[in-house]
């Protein structure tokens, strides 16, 4: 299987609703994913994720809606070259 890397910027009601923590927990539950999730000053959430394509897709599917109190209006997504430079998945502050 191939390892892929996706970079996301998620807009909507995504801060103050446990989006970061929920995304990190979801990545942990899926397993074999590396990367991070963090809040941006402009109100968006940024996610960088790397792993097997099916595992990455599972996390991307979660990010389409996020946790119960979130409202996802838009996701900007780009594919990047897999670098293998990440050791775990974590919620950054």
FENCOR-V828548 format. One record per run of one state. SS is the DSSP state (H for helix, E for strand, C for the rest). FROM is the first residue (numbers start at 1). LEN is the number of residues. If there is no record, write none. Layout:
ss	from	len
SS	FROM	LEN
SS	FROM	LEN
//
This chain:
ss	from	len
C	1	2
E	3	11
C	14	5
H	19	12
C	31	2
E	33	7
C	40	5
E	45	8
H	53	11
C	64	7
E	71	10
C	81	8
E	89	3
C	92	2
//
